[in-house]
């Protein structure tokens, strides 16, 4: 199993990255033997991975990082970098390689403080790997200061440093940064490709795999979660019942509250799993005495960790809400397809009765207004509007469409 096997439906990108990894391997070998570097190398110091949600931007970047660190003995015999089983590949893929640094937004932005140590590390030589790799998973969330720090590092990188930036679209990254990167655009994989992956890699029954892939419309991570996690299926089922619960104002407010509470529960669950471990590790590193008391002068460090954890909980809640809004949009998209007699495959076949009921009881114009209301809710959340207010406004707008259809 090579590092490229998880890139579902991205054969073109895999080929390009594989060629670059081979040239990168040749560059390292040439430097070690004082041989002249290869001509017309496909390797460069900065890459920008773009594509819609679920296309696998981060997976592609991490697979490339693993291929760059590959130490498979087969490589000396002409094997392709990225074997997937050597120590370099394995540690890069699971996130423990000393020379692969990942940066992700803890809150709604990647702050300059979060990038400071990473930028400093980017100017150092690899500790024990072949390349110093910096992977920025949410490049669109760089604020002005952190983006400027990245720009300076990308403009004048160390000889063996590679920057891998991931963002939804090329427009989400500063022009000065993207002009210095090689751009790779990933496309949404087909439903069939995602279903095949679930069968091969997760052991899911073909019918269940196809249902999960169709429900998530080719979003690889969400399809995997939906196929393997009963709680995820329960949350989605609850969301798909919402369109039939907005007949009156009370129903709107209750549905909104339940949606926000479910997202908060997700954030709380993640916090319980991660915050305690992080806090204990930091206390141990700072020399906490028996009984948990911290040494003097460490209160500021603990406060910084608490702030980071709070930002992460906020983002987790927003991300959970965004998943629910995506499911809701797909539901109304199916309603619209039925109303227009489209031959597009229905994503939510398990909610066919509700889809047909709404399709018969409303017009395409009403359905479009409802889809717009969901989009407005997503935009409000991006502007940091209180989640409950944003979702209540959305459910009331959905009711207005409902009332117009009666």
C-alpha positions, 0 to 999 in steps of 0.5 A: 500500500503506497502513500497515494492509495488514500487519494481517492479519485486523484490519479492526475495529482498522484502522478504529478506528486510522484514525479516530484518526489522522484526528482526530490529524491534525486536532488538529495542523492546528488547533494550527498554524493556531490553530483550535479543536480538533475536538470528540469526538476519537477520539485519545488520549494512551495506547493498550494493544494486546493479543492472543494471540501472532501477532495482530500487536500490535506491527505494529498499534502501529507502523502507527498510529505511522506514520499519526501521522507521515504527511506525504503531500501527499494528506492535504491533499486529504482523503487518509487518514493512513498512506499507507505511502510518504511519508518519515514512514510509511517511517521509522516502519515501519522504525524510523528515525524520530527521533520514534518510540522503541521499547522492548523487553525485552532480557532477561526484564524491561524495567529502569528503566535501559532506560526512563530516557532514553525517559521523559525523551524523552516529555516533549519536543516532536517534533523534526521529526515531528507527534507524539512516539511511544513504543512499548513492545513488551513492556509485560508485562515492565515491572518495578516500577520501570520500570512506575512510571516509565511510569505517571508519564509516562502520567499527565501526558504532553506535549501531543504525546506518544503512548504505545503499549503492547503486551501479551498481555492487559490483566491483564498491565499494571498497573491504574493504567496500563491505566486511563489507556489506550484498549484495543484487543484483536486476535484471532488471524487466520484460517488463510485470511487468513494464507495469503492474505497470504503469497501476496500479500506474499511470493509463496509458492505457495498450497499452501505458504502454506496449509501454513505458515499451518495449521502455525502456527495463524494466527501471522503472523510464524511463518507468514512465517518458516516459509514463507520460511526453510528453516532454520525448517522444518528446526527444526520438523521436528526438533521434531515428531520428538521425540514418537517419540524418548522411548521410553527415558531415554537418548532423553529426555535426548538429545532435551532436549539437542538442543532446548536446543542448537538454541535456543542456536545461534539465540541465538548466530547473532543475537548474532553478527549484532548484538553485533559491530555494536553494539560497533563502533558504541559504540567509534566513538562513544566515540572508540576509538583505532586498534587498538581501544583505548578511552579511559580512563573508558569501561570501565563503558559497555562493561561495560553493553553486554556485560551488555545483550547477555548478557541479550538472548542469554538471552531469545533462547534462551528465545524459541526454546525457546518456539517449539519448545514451541508446535510440540510443543503443536500436535502433541499437540493434533492427536493429541488431535483424532484420538483424540476424532474431532474435525472440527478441521483438523489443523495438522501434516498433514505429520506425519500418520503420527506423529500416527496412531501416537501416537493409536492407541497412547495414550489422550486422558488420556495426551495431556492429561498430555503437553500439561500437561507442556509447559505446566509446562516453559514455566512453569519457563522463566518462573521462570528454571529452567535450560533444560536441567533444564526440558526434561529434566523435560518429556521425561521426563514425555512418556516417562511418558505414552509408557510408560503407553500401551504 
